[in-house]
Amino acid sequence: MHSQKLLLAALLSAGLMTSHAQNITQQQQPFTGTVGKSSSDSKEVWTNPLKAPAGAPNVVWVLLDDVGFGATSTFGGVIPTPTFDSLANNGLRYTNFHTAAICAPTRAALLTGRNHHSVHEGGFSHTWASWGFPGWDGRIPSDKGTIAEILRESGYNTFAVGKYGLTPDQDATDAGPFDRWPSGKGFEHFFGFLGSQTDQYKPDLVEDNAHVTPDGRHLNEQITDKAISFIDRQKKAAPEKPFFLYYAPGATHAPHQVAKEWSDQYKGKFDGGWDVFREQVFAQQKKQGIIPANVILPERNPNIRAWASLSADEKKLYARFMEVYAGYLTYTDHEIGRLVNHLKKINQLDNTLILVVIGDNGASKEGALGGVIARSSQAALTSAPLSEAEQVKNNLAQIDLIGAPEGTNANYPLGWAQAANTPFKYWKQDAHSEGGTRNPLIAFYPKGIKDKGGIRTQYGHVIDLLPTTLEITGIKAPEAIRGIKQDSIQGISLGYSLDDAKVASRHKTQYYYIFGSRSIYHDGWKAGFAYKPVSGPAGNLVSAISVANPENNDWQLYNLNEDFNERIDLAKKNPKKLEELKALFEEQAKKYNIYPYITWDDVLKRRLPQPAPQQQQGK
């Protein structure tokens, strides 16, 4: 009897029992053999593991957080990012690429190739910013499969490290359920955090399906080490099998935390202030061809004072905020460089497609006028905002904590956010503005990009990167994933532009909507509406600084073909075009689940519908 059990165990382990003839971890196929009374009158058929197309490249997606269009040296900024420079100089710079204007919507759209309301991520997956409507419940449906699910079912191994941001708060414990964790959305291994923000030295850290204890090192270093270990382990076991890595550091979202060896490199470098910074970046962007030669730099936002008018204490404090931010960004570039160099060392770099999105939205305005060091982001939403003078007084007393582990919510002042967004107006959260939605994209693929160092101006959006990746890898979007019929992909591959700098854009129409702020782009024209909250103690802090005319807030109209950075409002001059675009926005709203129009007022009034217990448990 004992020997029979051993034989049975061996057969099961080797996959030789008839009940295991079909590999249930892969897409199912109908059994086409014959089952008789004995093996002699039966015909066995095996479902072979799926393999990626011959020669399919590894794929690495890098998504940074809260960076700003003009921060990196790669796109005209004065903060050195040598890794990004190298990737772009050997690949392509896309200067007309867009995000959703805030983190979770961007990430949901990126991973699924579909608009964020279509995948239920109109706001966040947090209880305070999700509602029980199809576009707003923060739960990506199974019929909107992610890039990881598609590639896993096409013969890839799939890994993710860093920020995920799409797991509902109710599910984010070690009891799960885990179907909305990264492991439930196609990633075979995950190492990072599930929320929107975390301490970089004491992160709310997860590995695969369990919370783990961080080791005290900076999170950037930990996720890079883990990404390298995932790759090495896979290549040792299956050298020819390609992998997909989603590398999404918390950087440069608050808290800005980084070792002094990085921030001190910039001591004194920003003493000239944000006005000088903007002028320097603007000139460099023209020199690099990042922006057209005829573009004019917008006036400084009226809420931001001229650097020359600041007191000596304010200049000292604000310069230190920017030194830390710059060190944080350069350090992040360094860690990504470690990953790139490792791929080169193991002879994988030449056969790797790397897509780098420099920011999931524009630079963050959440540091307010005077910067933040340790005040919680939730407190910023629910309590009265401090005056700039109060912020300065508090922050000067804690200036040594900026960048340190104790600076648990460190974020620079608004003036630096505007500078980092050069040459655009406004900031993160502002779906009506290019300052909120336009982010740099780098495409690197040695085997597929000939015009190394080229610039591309075709209009693109994060939903385009999934179909771009599928086209380059030779993989067709599946009709079903593990038995679930899939909705159509809404993005448009950028593959057509890889070899042609002058080809016309194929992505013609795109909506944007974040808590009231909205816009619609169509074939070079754009209409936008800046939403100003009217309720809640923090209403003015959230969006008033992004409204062009607080006394008469209305839709604005821009011709981006001629007006690169939205300086000239044509709403009164061309009301017919404005009405056409407003009607188009309404069509998109109905088509993609934007209704109901949830706004910052709904958030600030604390309308927090709590799911019933059975819903929290996913039943």
C-alpha positions in Angstrom: 0.0 0.0 0.0 2.8 2.4 0.9 4.6 1.7 -2.4 1.3 2.4 -4.3 1.1 5.8 -2.6 4.6 6.6 -3.5 4.0 5.7 -7.1 0.8 7.8 -7.2 2.7 10.8 -5.7 5.5 10.4 -8.2 3.0 10.3 -11.1 1.2 13.4 -9.9 4.5 15.2 -9.4 5.6 14.4 -12.9 2.3 15.4 -14.4 1.7 11.9 -15.8 -1.8 11.3 -14.4 -4.6 11.6 -16.9 -6.4 14.2 -14.7 -3.4 16.5 -15.1 -2.9 16.0 -18.8 -4.2 19.5 -19.5 -2.1 22.3 -17.9 -4.7 24.2 -16.0 -2.3 27.2 -15.4 -2.6 28.0 -19.1 -5.4 29.0 -21.3 -7.8 26.1 -21.7 -8.3 24.2 -24.9 -11.0 21.6 -25.7 -9.8 18.0 -25.3 -9.5 16.5 -28.8 -8.4 13.0 -27.9 -10.3 9.9 -27.1 -11.1 8.4 -23.7 -11.8 4.7 -23.8 -12.1 2.0 -21.2 -8.4 1.4 -21.2 -5.3 3.2 -22.3 -4.9 0.9 -25.3 -8.2 2.2 -26.8 -7.7 5.8 -25.7 -5.8 8.6 -27.4 -4.1 11.2 -25.2 -3.7 14.8 -26.1 -1.6 17.3 -24.2 -2.0 21.1 -23.9 1.5 22.3 -24.4 2.7 25.4 -22.4 2.3 28.5 -24.5 5.5 30.0 -25.8 6.2 33.6 -26.7 6.8 34.3 -30.4 10.3 33.5 -31.5 12.7 36.3 -30.8 10.1 38.2 -28.7 12.0 40.8 -26.5 12.0 41.2 -22.8 9.8 44.1 -21.8 10.4 46.7 -19.1 8.0 49.4 -18.2 9.3 52.1 -15.9 6.7 54.5 -14.4 7.9 57.4 -12.2 5.6 59.4 -9.9 5.0 63.2 -9.7 8.0 64.3 -11.7 7.1 67.1 -14.0 7.7 67.6 -17.7 10.8 69.8 -17.3 12.6 68.2 -14.4 15.0 65.8 -16.0 18.0 66.7 -18.1 16.6 64.3 -20.7 13.8 66.7 -21.5 15.6 70.0 -20.9 15.7 70.1 -17.1 18.7 71.0 -15.0 18.5 67.9 -12.8 21.0 65.3 -14.2 19.4 62.0 -15.1 22.2 60.2 -17.0 20.4 56.8 -17.2 17.4 58.4 -18.9 19.7 60.5 -21.1 21.4 57.3 -22.3 18.2 55.5 -23.0 16.7 58.4 -24.9 19.9 59.1 -26.9 19.8 55.5 -28.0 16.1 55.4 -28.4 13.3 58.0 -28.9 11.9 61.0 -26.9 8.1 61.4 -27.2 7.2 65.0 -26.3 3.4 64.8 -26.9 2.6 62.0 -24.5 -0.1 62.1 -21.8 -1.3 60.7 -18.6 -4.6 60.9 -16.7 -3.3 63.7 -14.4 -3.3 61.7 -11.2 -1.7 58.4 -10.1 -4.3 55.6 -9.8 -6.2 56.6 -12.9 -3.0 56.7 -14.9 -1.8 53.3 -13.6 -5.1 51.6 -14.3 -5.2 53.0 -17.9 -1.6 52.1 -18.5 -1.9 48.5 -17.3 -5.1 47.8 -19.2 -4.8 49.9 -22.4 -8.2 51.3 -21.6 -9.5 54.6 -20.3 -9.5 54.8 -16.5 -13.3 55.2 -16.1 -13.8 52.2 -18.4 -11.8 50.1 -15.9 -13.6 51.6 -12.9 -10.8 53.8 -11.7 -12.3 57.3 -12.0 -10.7 58.2 -8.8 -8.8 55.8 -6.5 -9.2 52.4 -5.0 -9.3 54.0 -1.5 -12.5 54.2 0.5 -12.3 58.0 0.6 -12.2 58.3 -3.2 -14.2 55.5 -4.7 -18.0 55.3 -5.2 -20.4 52.5 -6.1 -20.7 53.3 -9.8 -19.3 51.5 -12.8 -16.7 54.2 -13.5 -15.8 54.8 -9.9 -15.7 51.8 -7.6 -11.9 51.3 -7.9 -12.1 47.6 -8.9 -10.7 46.7 -12.3 -13.0 44.1 -13.9 -11.7 40.8 -15.1 -12.8 41.5 -18.7 -10.3 44.3 -18.8 -7.2 42.3 -18.6 -3.8 43.9 -17.8 -0.6 43.7 -19.9 0.7 41.3 -17.3 -2.2 38.9 -17.8 -1.8 39.1 -21.6 1.9 38.5 -21.6 1.7 35.8 -18.9 -0.7 33.9 -21.2 1.6 34.4 -24.1 4.7 32.8 -22.7 6.2 35.5 -20.6 7.2 35.6 -16.9 5.8 38.7 -15.3 7.2 40.7 -12.4 6.3 44.0 -10.7 8.2 46.1 -8.1 7.4 49.4 -6.4 4.0 51.2 -6.3 0.9 49.4 -7.4 -1.9 51.7 -6.1 -4.9 49.7 -7.5 -5.8 47.3 -4.7 -9.0 48.4 -2.8 -8.3 49.3 0.8 -10.7 46.7 2.0 -8.7 44.0 0.3 -5.2 45.1 1.3 -4.7 42.9 4.3 -3.0 39.5 4.5 -6.4 37.9 4.4 -7.1 39.3 0.9 -9.0 38.5 -1.2 -6.0 38.6 -3.5 -7.8 38.8 -6.9 -7.2 42.6 -7.0 -3.6 42.4 -5.7 -0.9 42.3 -8.4 -0.8 38.5 -8.2 -4.5 38.5 -9.2 -3.8 40.8 -12.1 -1.2 38.8 -13.9 2.0 39.4 -12.0 3.7 36.2 -10.9 5.9 38.0 -8.4 5.4 41.4 -6.7 7.6 43.4 -4.3 6.4 46.9 -3.3 3.5 48.7 -1.7 -0.2 48.5 -2.6 -1.2 52.1 -1.7 -0.6 55.5 -3.2 2.2 56.7 -0.9 4.5 55.1 1.6 7.5 56.0 3.8 10.7 55.2 1.7 12.5 53.9 4.8 9.6 52.2 6.6 7.4 51.2 3.6 4.1 49.3 4.0 5.9 46.5 2.2 4.4 43.5 0.4 6.0 40.5 -1.3 3.7 38.4 -3.4 0.6 37.9 -1.2 1.9 39.0 2.2 3.1 42.0 4.1 6.8 41.7 5.0 9.2 43.7 7.2 11.4 46.2 5.4 15.1 46.0 6.0 15.8 49.7 6.7 17.3 50.5 3.3 15.8 53.0 0.9 12.9 51.4 -1.0 14.4 52.3 -4.3 17.4 50.1 -3.5 15.2 47.3 -2.3 13.0 47.2 -5.4 15.9 47.3 -7.7 17.6 44.4 -6.0 14.4 42.4 -6.0 13.8 43.2 -9.7 17.3 41.9 -10.6 16.8 38.8 -8.5 13.5 38.0 -10.3 15.2 38.4 -13.6 18.3 36.3 -12.7 16.2 33.5 -11.2 14.1 33.3 -14.3 17.0 33.4 -16.8 18.8 30.7 -14.9 15.8 28.4 -15.1 14.7 29.4 -18.7 17.3 31.5 -20.5 15.3 31.8 -23.7 12.0 32.8 -22.0 11.2 36.5 -22.1 10.1 38.5 -19.1 7.9 41.5 -18.4 9.0 43.8 -15.6 6.8 46.7 -14.3 9.2 48.9 -12.4 7.3 51.7 -10.6 9.2 53.4 -7.8 7.4 55.6 -5.3 9.8 58.4 -6.5 9.4 61.2 -6.8 6.0 61.3 -5.0 6.0 62.5 -1.4 7.7 61.9 0.9 10.9 63.2 -0.7 13.4 61.1 1.2 16.9 60.4 0.1 20.4 60.1 1.7 22.4 63.3 2.1 25.1 62.0 -0.3 22.5 62.6 -3.1 20.8 65.8 -1.9 24.1 67.5 -0.8 25.3 67.2 -4.4 22.9 70.1 -5.1 23.9 72.4 -2.3 23.6 76.0 -3.6 22.5 74.8 -7.0 19.0 76.3 -6.6 19.8 79.5 -4.7 18.8 81.4 -7.9 15.3 80.3 -7.3 12.4 79.0 -9.3 12.2 82.0 -11.7 15.8 81.4 -12.9 15.1 77.6 -13.0 12.2 78.1 -15.4 14.2 80.3 -17.7 17.1 77.9 -17.8 14.9 74.9 -18.5 12.9 76.7 -21.1 16.0 77.7 -23.0 17.5 74.2 -22.8 14.2 72.7 -24.0 14.4 74.8 -27.1 18.0 74.0 -27.6 17.3 70.3 -27.4 14.3 70.5 -29.7 11.9 69.4 -26.9 9.6 72.3 -27.6 9.1 74.4 -30.7 11.3 77.5 -31.2 8.3 79.9 -31.2 6.9 78.8 -27.8 6.6 81.5 -25.1 7.0 80.8 -21.4 3.8 81.5 -19.5 3.8 84.1 -16.8 4.5 82.9 -13.3 1.3 81.7 -11.6 -0.3 84.7 -9.7 -0.4 82.6 -6.5 3.4 82.2 -6.5 5.6 85.1 -5.4 8.7 86.2 -7.3 11.8 84.5 -5.9 13.5 87.9 -5.6 10.7 89.1 -3.2 11.3 86.2 -0.7 13.0 86.7 2.6 16.4 85.2 3.3 14.8 82.5 5.5 12.3 81.6 2.8 15.0 81.3 0.2 17.1 79.1 2.4 14.1 76.8 3.2 12.7 76.6 -0.3 16.1 76.0 -1.9 16.7 73.1 0.5 13.4 71.5 -0.5 14.5 71.6 -4.1 18.0 70.2 -3.3 16.3 67.2 -1.7 13.9 66.7 -4.6 16.7 66.9 -7.1 18.8 64.4 -5.2 15.8 62.1 -5.0 15.3 62.2 -8.7 18.9 61.7 -9.6 19.1 58.8 -7.1 16.1 57.2 -8.7 17.7 57.5 -12.1 20.8 55.8 -10.6 18.8 52.9 -9.3 17.2 52.4 -12.7 20.7 52.6 -14.1 21.6 49.6 -11.9 18.8 47.7 -13.5 19.8 48.7 -17.1 23.5 47.9 -16.5 22.5 44.5 -15.1 20.6 43.7 -18.3 23.6 44.7 -20.3 25.9 42.5 -18.1 23.7 39.4 -18.6 23.5 40.2 -22.4 19.8 41.0 -22.3 19.7 44.7 -23.0 19.8 44.5 -26.8 16.8 42.3 -26.8 14.8 44.4 -24.3 12.0 46.9 -25.0 12.2 49.6 -22.4 9.4 52.2 -22.1 9.9 54.9 -19.5 7.1 57.3 -18.5 8.6 60.1 -16.5 5.7 60.8 -14.1 2.2 59.5 -13.8 1.0 63.1 -13.8 2.5 66.6 -13.7 4.6 67.9 -10.8 2.7 67.8 -7.5 1.0 70.9 -6.0 0.3 69.0 -2.8 3.2 70.7 -1.0 1.2 73.9 -1.1 2.8 77.4 -1.0 5.3 76.7 1.8 6.2 73.1 1.4 5.4 70.1 3.7 7.7 68.0 5.9 5.7 65.7 8.1 2.1 66.6 7.9 -0.1 63.7 6.7 -1.7 63.9 3.2 -5.1 63.0 4.8 -4.8 65.9 7.2 -4.3 68.2 4.2 -7.7 67.1 2.9 -9.6 67.4 6.1 -8.2 70.3 8.0 -7.9 74.0 7.3 -4.7 74.8 5.3 -1.9 76.6 7.0 -1.0 80.0 5.7 2.3 80.3 3.8 3.8 82.2 6.8 2.7 79.4 9.2 4.2 76.8 6.9 7.5 78.6 6.7 7.7 79.0 10.5 7.0 75.3 11.1 9.3 74.1 8.3 12.3 76.3 9.3 12.3 74.7 12.7 12.5 71.3 11.0 14.7 72.1 8.0 17.1 69.3 8.8 14.3 66.8 8.5 13.7 67.5 4.8 14.8 64.4 3.0 15.5 62.5 6.2 13.6 59.4 7.4 11.7 61.7 9.8 10.4 63.8 6.9 7.4 61.5 6.4 5.5 63.6 4.0 8.2 65.9 2.6 7.1 67.8 -0.5 8.4 70.9 -2.1 6.6 74.3 -2.4 4.3 75.1 -5.2 6.8 77.4 -6.9 9.1 74.4 -7.6 6.2 72.4 -8.9 5.6 75.1 -11.5 9.3 75.1 -12.3 9.4 71.3 -12.7 6.4 71.5 -15.1 8.2 74.0 -17.5 6.9 75.1 -20.1 3.3 74.3 -19.0 0.8 75.9 -16.6 -0.7 74.2 -13.6 0.0 70.9 -11.9 -0.9 67.3 -11.0 -4.7 66.7 -10.6 -5.4 69.3 -13.3 -7.0 67.2 -16.0 -7.8 70.5 -17.9 -4.2 71.4 -18.4 -1.1 70.0 -20.2 0.7 70.8 -16.9 -1.3 68.0 -15.3 -1.4 65.5 -18.2 1.7 65.9 -20.4 4.6 63.7 -19.3 7.8 62.6 -21.2 8.0 59.2 -22.7 11.3 57.4 -23.6 11.2 54.4 -26.0 14.3 52.2 -26.1 14.6 49.1 -28.2 18.0 48.5 -29.9 16.6 45.9 -32.3 13.6 48.0 -33.4 14.6 51.7 -33.3 16.9 53.0 -36.0 16.5 56.8 -35.4 18.5 56.8 -32.2 18.1 60.0 -30.3 15.1 61.0 -32.4 12.2 63.1 -31.2 8.6 62.2 -31.8 5.7 64.6 -31.5 2.8 62.3 -32.3 0.0 62.5 -29.8 0.0 59.6 -27.3 -1.6 58.5 -24.1 -0.8 55.9 -21.5 -3.5 53.6 -23.0 -1.3 53.4 -26.1 1.6 51.6 -24.4 -0.2 48.2 -24.1 -1.0 47.9 -27.8 2.5 49.3 -28.7 4.0 46.5 -26.6 1.8 43.9 -28.2 2.7 45.0 -31.7 6.5 45.0 -31.0 6.4 41.6 -29.3 4.2 40.1 -32.0 1.4 39.2 -29.7 -2.3 39.6 -30.5 -4.7 40.9 -27.9 -6.6 37.8 -26.7 -10.3 37.3 -27.1 -10.4 35.7 -23.7 -8.2 35.4 -20.7 -8.6 32.2 -18.7 -12.1 31.8 -20.0 -13.3 35.4 -19.6 -14.1 37.2 -22.8 -12.2 40.5 -23.0 -13.4 43.9 -23.8 -11.7 45.8 -26.6 -8.4 47.6 -26.2 -9.0 51.4 -26.5 -5.4 52.6 -27.0 -3.6 52.9 -30.3 -0.2 51.5 -30.9 2.6 54.0 -31.3 4.5 51.5 -33.4 3.7 53.4 -36.6 5.9 56.3 -35.4 9.0 54.4 -34.5 10.5 54.8 -38.0 8.8 58.0 -39.1 9.1 61.3 -37.2 6.7 63.1 -39.5 3.8 60.6 -39.8 0.5 62.0 -38.6 -0.9 61.1 -35.2 -3.3 58.3 -35.1 -4.7 58.9 -31.6 -7.2 61.6 -32.5 -9.5 61.9 -29.5 -8.9 61.7 -25.8 -10.9 62.8 -22.8 -9.5 63.7 -19.3 -11.5 63.9 -16.0 -10.2 64.1 -12.4 -12.7 65.1 -9.7 -14.4 67.9 -11.7 -11.4 69.1 -13.7 -11.9 68.0 -17.3 -10.8 68.4 -20.9 -11.3 66.9 -24.4 -8.7 66.7 -27.1 -9.5 66.2 -30.7 -7.1 66.4 -33.6 -5.0 69.2 -32.3 -7.8 71.2 -30.6 -8.5 71.1 -26.9 -11.3 72.3 -24.6 -10.8 72.3 -20.9 -12.7 73.2 -17.7 -10.9 73.9 -14.4 -13.1 72.8 -11.6 -13.0 74.9 -8.4 -14.4 73.3 -5.3 -16.9 75.4 -3.3 -17.0 73.3 -0.1 -14.8 71.9 2.6 -12.0 73.6 4.6 -9.4 72.7 2.1 -11.3 73.6 -1.0 -9.1 76.6 -2.0 -5.9 74.6 -1.4 -6.9 71.8 -3.7 -7.9 73.6 -6.9 -8.2 77.3 -6.7 -4.6 77.7 -7.8 -5.5 75.9 -11.0 -8.4 78.1 -12.1 -7.5 80.7 -14.7 -10.2 83.2 -13.6 -11.8 82.4 -10.2 -14.4 85.1 -10.8 -15.6 83.7 -14.1 -14.6 80.1 -14.4 -15.7 78.6 -17.7 -14.5 76.4 -20.5 -11.4 77.4 -22.4 -10.4 76.5 -25.9 -6.9 76.0 -27.3 -5.4 75.2 -30.7 -2.5 73.0 -29.7 -1.2 72.8 -33.2 -0.3 76.5 -33.0 -0.3 77.1 -29.2 2.0 74.4 -27.6 1.4 75.3 -24.0 -2.1 76.7 -23.9 -1.5 80.5 -23.6 -4.2 81.8 -25.9 -7.8 81.0 -25.0 -9.9 81.0 -28.2 -13.3 80.3 -26.5 -14.8 83.7 -27.3 -13.3 83.9 -30.7 -14.4 80.4 -31.8 -17.5 79.5 -29.8 -18.7 77.0 -32.5 -15.5 74.9 -32.1 -15.9 75.0 -28.3 -19.5 73.8 -28.5 -18.4 70.9 -30.8 -15.8 69.8 -28.3 -18.1 70.1 -25.3 -20.6 67.9 -27.1 -17.8 65.5 -27.9 -16.8 65.4 -24.2 -20.4 64.4 -23.3 -20.3 61.6 -25.9 -17.1 60.3 -24.3 -18.6 60.7 -20.8 -21.5 58.4 -21.7 -19.3 55.9 -23.7 -16.6 55.5 -21.0 -18.5 55.6 -17.7 -17.5 59.0 -16.5 -21.0 59.7 -15.2 -21.9 60.6 -12.5 -19.5 63.6 -12.4 -17.8 63.0 -9.0 -16.0 66.2 -7.9 -13.6 67.4 -5.2 -16.7 68.7 -3.4 -17.8 65.1 -3.0 -14.4 64.2 -1.5 -14.2 67.3 0.7 -17.7 66.9 2.1 -16.5 63.5 3.2 -19.2 61.5 1.3 -17.6 58.2 2.2 -19.9 55.3 1.3 -18.7 52.3 3.3 -19.2 48.9 1.6 -21.3 46.4 3.5 -19.3 43.6 5.2 -20.1 41.1 2.5 -18.8 43.5 -0.1 -15.6 44.1 1.8 -15.0 40.4 1.7 -15.5 40.3 -2.0 -18.6 38.1 -1.8 
